[in-house]
Amino acid sequence: MAKAQFESAKKSREADAGKLRMATEDKGIVQQVDKIIQEAVEQGATEIHLEPLQDALVIRTRIKGALKAVDIDIPKDMKNNVINRIKVLSGMDITRTKVPQSGFFKLSLEERKIELYTYVMPTLHGEATIIKVQYKQSATLGVDQLGMTKNMLASFKKALSRGSGLYLVTGPPGSGKRTTAYAAVLEVLKPEMLGVGFDPVIKYEVPGMIQGKPEEKSEFTFAEGIQSLMKQEPDVAYIGDITCNEEARAAIQGAFAKRVVLCRMTANDCINAVQNIIDMGVQPFLLAASLSVIINQRILRKLCKNCRQPYPAGQDIQKELGLRLPEGAKFFHPKGCDACENTGFSGLCAIYELYIPSEELNKLIVSKASLDSLRQRAVKEGMISLKMDGITKAMRGLVTVEDVLNSI
């Protein structure tokens, strides 16, 4: 097993740490924490959860979208020291245990560079800790590999080919927005273009693109960072999650300059994304004039193709779905086999909803029409909802219909 090398983001205040810091440097504690993190990273975990109970510390990792318990026994008398060791690595104040904290550190494993973002929250039996693992890698996944249906992919690529406007990639946290956004960047960015990105976390490195991120102690806001990016006059601008009026307006103003502006944003669906932007204080006419496309998505577990089991989509199921499916339609159950480690699932699958504004839809936005009116018109013009895309993929045996309904 390769030796992992950790790089702490900053030092805790030595005068206040004292005995606590000495305990975190105990050889047994250091080895225990190194083992937890290194094994999780080698298995491709995206999250490491340390959950304090009254008599122990439970370790779970998220691998391929699902949380799995780790067979590491952390006794009661060690759990606080294990958490404190992680807090030291992350540059947190180990003397403060009653307030939430966040931190950051890096890990080098062979030739891999990994960034770890740590969040601590006080609970009844100690500090619950989550480490989010970001594997820094080159962006290689193109839009053709995202798993969109043929018609949706053609519509998305056509919208991207316009060469200017605001492109929103939306969904809840953990829905794969960043992967889709970077795939879109690769689709539109050409060697003769200037591409500039600004993102709190740089998960993917894009060849030929200037990429920056706000530093923890920087004196400028994220919105000011976006404005600075636009002053470089990029042909393609990529912006991390926009959350407020200043950030949204900076992105929209950039889109008016005849450039592609790709942004991520949290939203339940495409129509709610429209409302979220307006709720941030952006005038509807500005949004309508700049918006080129909204894509919303979810990430679901992909059924193992070796052991999935079909069953008929009977009338009761169709009634529950509120849909009439084609004659002989089938869904699939997970079973479990050696190929999928008896889980019934192997890999991940995305479902999508694509909103492409028309003149009529823009009129509804400007007139501040209700979300229901906007949604009905979008569906009438051919927008496929998350639910429909999910059910289509469930009938193809890619996902379970239960996962589709639970995700929307």
N, C-alpha and C positions, 0 to 999 in steps of 0.2 A: 504494500500500500504506500503510495507516494506521500511524502510529508507535506502537510499544508502549512503555509506561511501566512500569518495574520498581520494586518497593518491597522493599528488603532487610529481612529479619526482624530482624537484629541485626548488629553489627559484629564482625569478627574482631579478635583482640588485635593492635593496631598494633605493639607493641614486638616481637612475634615474627614478624610477617608480612614487613616490610621489602621486600626486592627482589621477593619473590613477589607481593606485592600490586601493586607497580608494573607487573609483567609482565601482570597480569590487567586493568590499566586501559589497556593499549595499545589504540589505536583499532581496529587490525585484529582483535584478539581480541574486543573488545566487539561489533564489528559481526558477527563470525562467530557468536558465541553468540546474539545477538539474532535473527539470520537463522534459525538452527536452531530456536529456540523459537517464533518468530512464524510461520514457515511450517508447523510442526507443528500449532499451535493453529488456524490458519486452515483446515487440512484436517480438523479435528475429531479429532486424535490424542488418545488417552487415556494414552499412555505415550511417553516419549522415551528411547531406550537409547543410551548412549555406551559402546562396547565397545573397549577398547585392544588392539591387536595389536602385534607387535614393531616394525613400521615405519609404523603409521598408527592412526587412530582411526575406527572404523566407526560410523556413525549409523544407527539404525533407529527407526521409529515404529510404534506399534500403532494401526491405524485399522480400525474395524469388526471388532475382535477378532483381526486378523491383523497380524503384524509385516512391515514393508516397508522395504527398504533405501532410504536417502535419498542422492541424488546430490550429496553435498557432500564434497569432498576435504580432509581434515585431515592435513597432513603430520606426520611424526614429531616435528619440532622444535616443533610448536605444540600437540600433544595435551595435555601437562601443563598448559599455560596455559589451554586451553579448560576443562579440568576444574576448575582452580583458580578460574576466573571464575564458574563455576556454584556452587562452594563458597562464594565470597564473597557471591554473591546470596542463598544459602541460610543464611548466618550460621554456616558451619562454620569450623573451625580449619584454615587452609590449610597450616600447618606440620606437621600430623599426616597422614601418608600410609600408615601401616602398621596402622591400626585402622579398622573400619567407623564411619561417621558418618551422621547424618540431619539434614535441615534443611527449611526452608520459606520460600517467598517468594510475593509476589503480582504479578499482571500486569494492567494495564488496557489493553484493546484496544478503541478507540472507546468504546462504552458497556458493554462486557462486563467483568465482574469475574471473574478466574480465579485460583485458588489452586494452587500447584505444590509438591508434596512430594518432596523429593530424598533419595536413599539412595546412599551411596558405599561400595564394598567393594574392598579391596586385592586385586590379582591379580598374576599373573606379569609382565605387561607394563604395569602401571599400575593406576589406580583405575577400576574399572567403575562406571558411574553410571546410575541410572534416575530419571527425573523423572515422577511420576504427576500427571496434569493433571486438576483438578477444576473443571468448569464450573458455577459457581454459577447456579442458575436456579430458577424457581418449579416446584413439583411440579404437574404437570398430567395425568400418566398415571394413569387409573383402573384398577381391577381388571378391568373389561370389556375393556381394551386390552392385557392382559398376554399374551394368546395361549393361555389355558387352554382345554381342551375344554369343551363345553357343560355336561356333567354335573359336572366338577370345579369349574368356576366357580360353579355353583349351590350345591355343597356348601361351598365356601370362603366365599361370601357369607352363607350360612345360619349358618356358624360365627361369622363376624364380627358377625352381628346379635344374638348372645347378650348383648353389652354388658358382659361382664366375663371375666376369666381371663387366662392366659398364652398368648400367641401367638408361636410361634417361627418365624422365617424363616431357613432354613439352607441350606448349600451350601459349596463350597470358595471361596477367594478369587477374585474376578472372575466370579462366577456370576450377578450381577445381584440379589443379596439386597436391597441398599439400595433399588433401584427398586421391587421388590415390597412392601417394608415401607412405603415412603411412599405407594404406591397404597392399601395397606390403611388407613393413617392417614386418607387422604382419604375412604375409604368409611365410616369409623365416626365421624369428627369432625364434629360439628354446631355451628352458630353459638352455641347456648346452652351448649355444653360448654367446659371448660377443657382445653386440650391443652398438654403440656409435653414437650419432647424434649431428650435429652442424648446427643451423638454426637461422637466424636473429629474427624470431618470432616462439615461441614454441606454436603452436595452440593445439596440441594434446600431451598428456603424454602417453608414451608407457611403460607398465609394463615390467620390466627387462631390460630397455634400459637406458644408461647414456645419458642425453641430456644437451647440453650446447648451449649458444648463446653469440655473441660478445656484450660487453657492450659499451655504447655510447662513453665513454671517454677512452676506451682501447687503448693501444699503439701498438697492433699487428693487422695485416691485416686479412681479412677473409681467404685469402690463407694460411697464417701462422697458423690460427686456424685449417684449414683442415689438414695441415702437422702435427700439434700437435696431432690431432685426430688419424691419421694413426700410429703414434708412439705408441699408446696404443694397436696396433695390434688387432683391432676388427675383428670378423667374418663377421659382418654386419655393414656397415657405411652408415649413412644417412646425406646428405649434402643439405643445402638450395640452392637457385638459384646461379648457376655459371655464371659469366659474363665476365671473362677475362682470359688471357693466364695462369697466375699463378694458378688461381683456377682450371681451366680445367686440367692443367698438374698434379696438386696435386691429383685430383680425379682419373685421369687415372693411375698414378703411384701406387695409392692405389689398383686399380683394378688388376694390374699385380701381386699383392701379393696373388693371389688365395682367394680373399674375394669378397663378394657382396658389390658394391658401388652404392647406389641409389642417384641420383641427380635430382634436378629440373632445368629447363632452359626455357627461353622464346623463342618460335619459332612458326612459322605459321603452319608448318606441319613437318612430320618426316624427309623428305629429306632436308628441310631447316635447320633442327636441325643439320644434318651432316655438312652442309656448314657453319653454325654459329660456330661450334667447330673449323673447319679448319680456318675460318676467325679470330679466336682468336689467331692463330699462332701455333696450334697443328699440328704436322706432320701427314699427312693422314695415313701413315703406323702404327703410334701409335694408332690412333683412330680405325682403322680396326682391329688391334690385340686385343684391349681391349673391344670393344663394344659387348654387349650381346643382347640388345633390346632398341628400342625407342618407346614410346607410346605418341601420341599427342591427345589432347582432347578439347572439348568445353562443356560449360554448357548452356542448353536451358530450356525455360519454358516448363513444362509438361502440356499437355492438361487435362482438367477435364474429367474424364471418364464418369461422370454422364450426361454431356450435349454436348459433342463434336458431331459434325455433319459431316457425310461422304459426299464426292462428288467424282464423277468419275475423274480419272487421264486421261483426254482426250488427243487426239493427239497433240493439241496445247501445252499443258503443257509438254508432253514428248519431243516435239521438242525443247522447251525452255530449258529443262534439258539436252538435248543431249543424251537421253537414251531411250531405248525401254523397257517398263515395262511389266510385265505379264498381260495376258488378265484379264480384270475386276479389275485392280488395282485401289485403292481408296486412297485419302488423306482426311484430316479432318480439319474442321473449328472450332474455338472456338465460343461458344454461350454465356454462362453465366447462372448461376443458384445460388440458395441459398448456395449450398455446396461449391462453389468457390467464394462466395461474388460477383457474377456477373462479374467476370474477364474472365472466360473461361479457366483459368489455375489453377492448383493445384500442387505445388511442382516443382522439377527440374529433368531434365533428361540429362545424358551425352551422347555425341557421341564420337567415338574413331577412331584412325588410329594406326595400330600396324605394326612396321617395325622390322623384324627379319633378321639380316644379314646372307647371305650365302657366300660361297666361291666366287661365281661369283660377288656378290655385293661388297664384300671386294676388289676384284681385280679392280672394277670400281672406288672405293674410292681411292685406292693407285695410280691408273693411272690418277687421277684428272679428271675423266670423267665429262661431263656436268650434271647439275641437271636433265635435261629432260631425259638423258640416264639412270641415276640412278633411276629416278621415273618410267620410262617405264619398266625397268627390275624388279623393286620391285613389280609392279602391275602384271607383267607376272608371277612372282613367287607366287602370291596369296595375296599380300597386299590389304586390303580393305581400300579405301580412306575414309576420313572424310565425303565427299559428299555421298558416297554410304551407309555408315553406317547410316548417317542422313536420307537419303531417305527411307532406310529399316524401320527405326523407325517411319518415317512419315506415311508410309503405314500401320503400326501397330496401328496408332492412338495415339502415345506417344507425338509427337511434330508436329508442322505445317511445311510444306515444305518451307514456306517463312522464318521461323526462321532458318532453316537449311542453306538455301542459303545466308542469311544475316550474318551468323556466320563464313563462310569459305572464 
